[in-house]
């Protein structure tokens, strides 16, 4: 591999040497004439030997136009270049190019594209620079620094010579020749004519003439050369400052407009929220009374499933888990914890225990669980049985909505009403976010904090779906915003640029959008128009929830003396109200007997019950919607009739027997 690489490198070097073989500059003569005005006349005479090459059309010459001096980019004023080839005037292609290292330069292409040349030809370049002088390092001195022999030639220069003619105000005694070291051979033909003879130059070698003299001898000086560039730099700096000032003013104006617009959105939100809150009963959000009556027993005649529907206006899987425990508490089934954490349900018979009466929804649930046998282990049950159970449970939930309407608890079908409210809420949310993005496009100043609103949006959306009071939900985004502002100010969360203030977070176009989203989702969550009878039942359940959540151990001990199964009776409602862990803990704290219908550890009772409801998959939304709208299914106390659910609900009893 190394041998092949060495061979390739040798071939390339051979071809390159052959490409330039014989080409050279026999003589490069530059005549510089410094004028009294401070200008510089330049005449370059180049005797170029193309040797026996027959593919050349001419030469290139690059003349530097810029130089960095005292932090300024000075541009030499060379308006045009005249060229003669072998004594004849010739047209030359000239353009200005830019190089990131040396800056701008004048690129000349001398020759004809339609004619090749060979042998020796003389090229003469004539041009003038009106501002060649620059200040020297020493005070009161000017400097002439000129690239007399270009350093971009790819061929050697056999003989180079530079002639300098000084104007009348200058002579040999007033000028100093500097750089390079050592200075090449020089000869003063007279006090105003200098000849410099550099040694033969290799490819890409050149010669710069550097001459210094007093700055008060010519009509202009180096300071005058820099003055327009200093002025230009000052003008550019002033223009940049003006642009930055205008940009800041525009930024402040747009920021003020964004704040005003956000404030208007807040005001509109508040003004619209007041009448909406005043008429909240139209979507089923009742006005809470000032006091709450504590209840110690469930509403008479209602099952856990019926109570769960009324308390949150939704029939869901958690209600089913509580209802299964209620069937066990009433003596209709037993629970047995098996190895591996699964739970076995077994149907109880009237001869085995003293059975309590069931409502029709409880009968339907019992029949759904044991329609295919008297034992049920959902974890290990075949998939078809799980699917059939899922369909029956979905039908049961759908029938509950019809029951609430026909029995006078709901003004209309709760599920249908909530679906309409959801569509309205979704429209409001989309409209609010569309408005937020529109304001973002019109006033993008404050939306630099938008990516950080995820710290507020996430807890806000979580709060919207939790069973919390509205004032608590509204405090969550407020608290999240305050925490975000504190984290940003303390540097706990990195932020590019100036740290946003609290007003930046609250007067941001997306801040009111978050609250609109929260209010719309809350309205959907709690929507459902209940009758006075339904509201009275809900108040009863709220009183029972307060009792379960805040009951004292001494009071429960007194109740357990009268009813040893008091904990068992309210256990399904503890699940319904989200107080199950607190309630289970009371069994050991009060040394109360465990449920006789459950075999296993009491601490795993609830988790195993919820695992039952997780083992079957709910039906699709389309199936659920179909089940709620069909009209031929019914429930009976003795069994389960397949088919769709009737709009009337199919329940005959279960009225509330006085919730005063």
N, C-alpha and C positions, 0 to 999 in steps of 0.2 A: 504493500500500500504506500509506504514511504517512497519507494522507487518510482511508482507511477506519479505521485505528487511532485517529486523533484523534476521528472521529465516534463510534466505539464508546465511547471514554473519556468523551466529553461526555454520551452517553446514560446511562451508568452513574452519573455524578455527579449528573445531573438526577434520576434515579430515587431515589438515596439522599437527596437534599435534600428531595424530595417525601415520602419515607417518614417523615422526622422533622419535616416542616414543621409549625410551630405548636406542637409539643410543647415543654414547658419546665417547670422547677420554679420556681414563683413565689416560694416561701419555704422555706428549709431551716433549721430551728431545732433546735439540740441543747442540752439541759440536762444538765450533768454535776454530780453531787453526790458529793464525796469524803467518805467516812465516817471516823469516828475509828478504826474497826477496820482501815482501810486498803482497804476495798472501794470500788467506784465504781458509782453508780447512773446509768443513761443513759436519757434520754428523747429520741427523735428525732421531730420533727414535720415532715412533708413535705407541702407543698401542690403537688400535681402537676397540671399542666394538660394534658389530653389533646387540647385544642382540639376540632376537629370530627371526630377519628378515631372510627370506629365498630367497629374490629377489635381494640381493646385489651381485655385482661382484668384488668390490674393492673400492678404494678411488681415488679422484682427488687431485692434489697438483699444485698450481700456484705459480711460483717463479718470482718475478719482475726482469726485465732485464734493465729497463731504469729509469733514474732520471734526473730531470731538475736542473742543478747547474750553477749558474752565467750566465743564458741565454743559456747554452749549454745542449744538450740532450746527456747525458753520458750513454753508454751501457756497462753493466757488461759483462765480458768475461767468460761465463760458457759453455764450449764446449760440455759437456756430463754429464749425471746423471746416476749413478748405483743404482739399487734397489734390496733389499732382502726382501722376504716375509717369515716371520717365520724362518729366518736364511738361507733361500735358495735363490740363485740368481734367479732373475725373469726378463723376458723381459717386457719392458715398452714402451707404445706408447707415443711419445714425439713430440710436435710440438710447433712452435712459433706463438703466436697470438698477435693481436694489439687491444688495447682499447683506445678510444679517450681521456679518463681521465687519466689513469696511463701509457699509452704507451705500448710498447711491453712487453710480459711476456711469460715465459716458462710453457706450459700446459702439465702436466703428467697425464696419465690415467693408474693407477696401478691396475692390476688384469687381469683376464681372462674373455673374453666374453662368453666362453663356460662353465664356472663353477661359481656357486654361493658360497657365504661364509656366515657364521653365527658365532655368538659368538665373542671372542676376538682374534685379529690377530695383529702381530707386523710387521710394515713396517719400513724399514731402507733405508734412502736416503743418498747417498754419492756423493758429487760433490765439485768442486773447482772453485773459482773465482780468476783470476790472477790480477785484477785491482780494489780491493774494496775500496782503499783509495781515499779520496777527500780532498781538502783544507778546513780547519776550518775557522770560521769567524775571529778569532784572527790571526794576522800575525805570521808566523813561526810555525804554528800548523797544524797537519793533523787530519783527522777525519775518524773513522770507523763507518759507519751508516748501520746497517744490519737488515733486517726483519727476526729476529730469529724465531719467532712464527708467522706463517701465519695468516692473518685476514680474510680469505675467507671460514673458516669452518662454516658449517651450524649447527654444534652440539657444546655443551659446552665442555670445556677442564677442567677436574677436577684437574689435577696437571701438572704444567709446570715448566721446569727448563732449564736454559741456562748456559753452561760451556764455559769459555773463557780461552785459553792458550796463553800466550804472548811469543814472541821470546826472545832470550838472551838480545838484546839491550834494552828491555823494562822491567819494573817491576812496582810494585804498586805505587812507588813514582813518576813515570813519566807519569802516565795516570790519566785521570779525567773522571769519569762516569757522563753522563748528560742524562736528559730526560728519562723517564717521571717524572713528579713531582706529588706526592712524589716518589722517587726512590724505587723500590721494595726491599725487603730484600736481601742483598748481603753478601757474605762470602768469604774472601781471604783464601784459603787453604794454600797457600804459596805466596811469592811475585809475582809469575807469573801465578797463577791459580785462576780465579775468578768464583764464582757461584752466579747466580741471580735467585731468586725464585719469579716469578710473582704470584699474587693471582689467584684463579680460574677464568677462562675466559668464558664469555658468547659467544653464537654464534656470529660470525663475529667480534670478538675481537682478537687482536694479541699483539705482543710485539716486539718493535724495540730496538736493542742494539745500543747505541750511545756512543762512546769512543773517547777522544781526547788526543793527545800526541805530542811531538816535531817532526818536519818534517825531522830531520836529523839523525834519529836513524836507519831507515831501508834502504835497497838497493834502494828503490824507494819511492816516496811521492805522495801526492795528486796532486801537480802541474804537475808531469809527467803523471798522469792519465788523466788530462784534455788536455795535450798538443796535443795528436793526434786528439782529437775532435775539439780543437781550430784550428789546422791545416786543419782539414777536413772542418770546417766552412769557414775558409779563402779560401780554394780551391773551395768550393761551391760558395762563394761570387765572387771569381775571375772568375769562370766559368760562373756565371750569368752575370757578367759585360762583359765578352767576348761575350756571346750570345747576350746581348743587343747591344753591339757595332757592332757586325756583322749584327744584325737585322737592326740597324740604317743605317749602310753602305749599306746594301742591299735595305733598304727603299729609301735612297737617290739615289742609282743607278737606281732603278725602277722608282722613281719620275723623275729623269733626262731623262730616256728613254721615259717615258710617255710624258714629255714636248717636247722632240725632235720629237716624233711621231706626237703629236698634231701640232707642228710647221710645220712638213712636210705636214700634211693634209691641214693646212691653205695655205701653198705655192702652193700645187697642186690645191686647190680650186680656188686660185687667178689666177693661170696659165690657168686653164680650163675656168674660167669666162671671161677672156679677149677675146679669140676668139669667145666664145659663144655670148658675148655682141656685138662684131663686126659684127656677122652674125645673129643678132636677128631678122632681117626682114624676115628670113626664116620661122619663126613661127608666123609672123604677128605682131611683135613689131616694129613699125616704129621709125626711128631716128627723134627726135623732132627738128624742125627748131629753129633757134635762137630767132625769134620774133613771136608774136601771134597777129593776126589781130582781132580786136574787131568787133563782129557782133551784130546787134540790132534786127534782125528778124530771124525767123527759116529758114532753107534751103528751097528754093522754091520747091514746088511739093512733099515734104516729110511730112508724118504724124508723130505724136509723137511715135507711135509704131515702125515705120521704123527708126526713129532717135535713139530710145532707143536701138534697135538691133545693130546699127552701133557704138554707142558710147562705149558700153561695150561688143559687140559681143555676146550678150546673150539676148534672149527673156524671160522676167520673169514677175512675178506678179505685181511688182511696175510699170512696163510699162503699164500694163492693167489699173491700177488705174488712171494714167495720161491720158490715151487714153479715158477713160470714161468722164473725165472732158473736154477733147477736144471736144467730141461730144456735150456736153452741151454748150460749148463756141461757137460752130458752129450752135447751135439752133436746134439740132435734139432730144434733150431730156431735161427734167427738173428734178431738185433735190428738194425734200421736206423733211425737218427734221421732224420726228414724235416724239411723246412722247416715252420716253425710250431710245432716242438716235439713233434709227434706221433711215434709209434713204429710201425714196420711189422714185424710178425712174419711170418716165412716158414719153412715146414716144411722141414727138411733131409732128405736121402735117404741111405740107407746107403752109396751109392757116393761121396758127397761127403765123408764124414768117418768116423772110427773111432768107432762108437757103443758106449756103455756100456749094460749091461742096466738095464731099468726095473722098478720094482715095479708092481703092478697099478693103484694109484691114479695113478701117473705116466702109465701108458698111458691111463687114463680122462681125465686132464686134457689130454693131447696130442690125443686124439680129440675132446674137447669144443671145443678151440680151433680145430681145422681140419676140423670135420665138414662145413662148407660151402665148402671151398676151402683151397688151400695157402698163401694169403696172408690176413693179418688186420690191418686198420687199424680198430680199434674206434672211433676218434674220428669217422671218416667212414663207418663201416659203417651199413647201413640198420637202422632200429629193430627190425624182426622178427628180424634176426640177433642183435642184442644181447639181445633177450628170450629167444631160444632158448639162447644161451650162459649167461644168468643162471640159467635153469632147470637146465641141465646142471651148472653149478658148485654150485648148491644141492643137487642130488641127490648130487654127489660128496662134499660136506661131510657130508650126512646118512649116507652109507655109511661114512664114517670112524668114526662112533660105534659102528656095529655091528662093524666090524673090531676096534676096541680091546677089545670084550667077547669076541668069538669067539676072538681070538688070545691071550687070557689076560692082557691089560694092564689091564683094568678089571673090577671085580667085577660091575658092572651097566652098563646103558646110560647113558653119562655125561650125555647131553643130558636124558634123562628124570629122572635123579637130580638134576641141577642145577635142573630145573624144580620139583621137589618142594621142594628147599632154598629156592628163590626164594620160593615161596608161604609157607613158614614164616618166612623173613626178612622178607617184606612184612608178615605178620601181627604180628611182633614190633615192627617199625618203627611201624606204625599204632597198636599198643597203647601204645608208649612215647610217641608224640606225643599220643595221647589223654590219657594220664596227665599229660603236661606241661601241656596246656591245662586239665585239671581242677585241677591245682595252681595254675595261673594264676588261675582263677576263685576258688579258695578263699583263696589267699594272693597277692594282686596287688601286694604291696609291692615285691618285687625284680624284677618283670617289666618295670619301666620301661626296663631295659637290653635287652629282647628285640629291638627293632628293630636294635640294634647287633650282634646275633649273626650278622647276614649276613656280617660280616667274618670270622667263624669258620666259619659253615656252608659258605660257598662253597669255601674250601680243603679243608675236611673231606670234602665230597662228591667233589671232584676227586681227593683222595688215595684215596678208597674204590675208585675205578675204575682207579687206576694199578697197575702191576705192581711193587709195593713190599712189603718185609717188613712184618709187622704192627707191630713196634716202631717202625718209621719212620712208619707211618700214624698211630700213637697220638701220636707226637711233634708231628705237624702241627697238630692242634687245640690241643694244649697251648701250642705256640709261638705260634699265632695269638691265643690268649687273652692270653698275656703281652704280645704286641705291641699288642693292643687296649687293655689296661689302661694301658700306657705312653703310647699315643697320646691316650687320654682324659685322663690326668693332666697331660700336657704341653700340652693344649689344641689338639692337631692335629685332633682330631675334636670338633666342638661337641656339648655335652650340656646340656640344660635342667635346671637344678637342681644339687644337690650331685653332684660327680663320683663315680661308683661305684668302689669299691675292688676289689682283686683277689679278695677273698673274695666280694664281691657277684657277680662274674662266675662263680666256680667253684661257689658255693653258691646258684646260681639253679636253679629247677626244670628249665630247659631245658638246663643244662650236661650232666647225665648222659644226657639224651635224645640229644644229639649223639654221645656216645660209643657209645650203644646202636645208633644208626643206622650209625655207622662199623663197628662189630663185625659187625652183621648183614649189611651189604653185603660186607664182607671175607669172611665165611663163605660167602656165596653165590658170590663171585668165585673162591674157591679150592676150592670143594666139588667132589667127584668121587672116588669110592672106587676107588683103584687097587690092583691086586694087588702082591705083592712083586716080581714081574717088572716091572710097570709102574713101581713106585717106584725099582727099580734103574736102569731106563732114564732116568727123570727125573733121578736123581743123575748119571748119565753126561752128560746134556745140561747140567746145571748146572755140571759141571766144564768142559765145552766152552765154555760161556758165560763162565766166569771167565777161561779162556785167551784168548778173543777180545777181551774187554774190557781185559785187563791184559798182553797179550803185549808183549815188548820187541822193538825193531827188530833188535837183533843176532840174537836167536833166529830171527826170521822170515827174515833173510838166510841163515842156515844151512839153514833148511828149503827156501828157494827154490833153493838149489844142488842139493838132492836132487830137488825137484819144482818146476819153474818155474811150475806152475799151482796152487800151494798156496793162493794168494790167491783164485783163481777157485773152488776147491773149497769154501772156507768162506764165500764171499760170500753165498750164500742163507741160511746160518745167522746171519751178521752181521745180515741183515735181520730174521730171526726173533727175535733177541735184542735188537733195538733199538740195535745198535752199527754201523750201516751207514756213517754219515758218518766215523767213526773208521777203519773198514776201507777205504773208498774212498780216504781220504787216504794210506793206506800205499802205494798204487800209485805215486804220484808221489814219495813220500818214499824208497822203496826202489828207485825206477827200475825197477819190475817191468813186464813186458809186459802190455798191456791184453788183455782177453778177445778171442779171435779171432772169437767168435760175435757181437760187438757192434760196430757201425759208428757212431761218434759220439763226443761228448765223454764221458769217463768220469764227470765230475762230474754229468752229467744222466742217467746210467744208471738210478739208483734212482728219481729223480723220474718219469722216463718209465715205468718199470715200474709204479709205484704209480698213475700216471695211467691205465694200462690197466685196473686193477681198479676205478677210479672211473667209467669210462665205461659200465659196465653196472650197472643197479639191482638190488639183491638182491630176491629174491622176498618176498612177504608172509609174516608169521609163520604164518598158517594153512597156506600152501603148504609152508613149511619143516616144520611139524609133521606134515603129511600125508606128506611125503616120508620122514620119519624113522620113521614107524610102518607104512608099507605093506610088502608082502612079496613082490614079484614081479620086481624089477629085479636085474640082475647086471652085472658087468664082465667083459670078456675081454681078453686081450692084443692081439687083433687089431682090436677096434672097440668102439663104444659102443652098448649096447642101451637104447632109450628105455623109459620106464615108471617105476614107483616103485622104491624101494630096498628090498632084502630086509633083514629084521631080523638076519640072520647076518652081514651086512657085505659079502659078495661077494668078499673077498680070500683068496687062497690062501697067500701067502707073507709074508715080511717079519718074521720072528721075530728077536728080539735074540740075536745070537750071542755071548753071554758078556760081561757088563759088569763083570767083576771088577776 
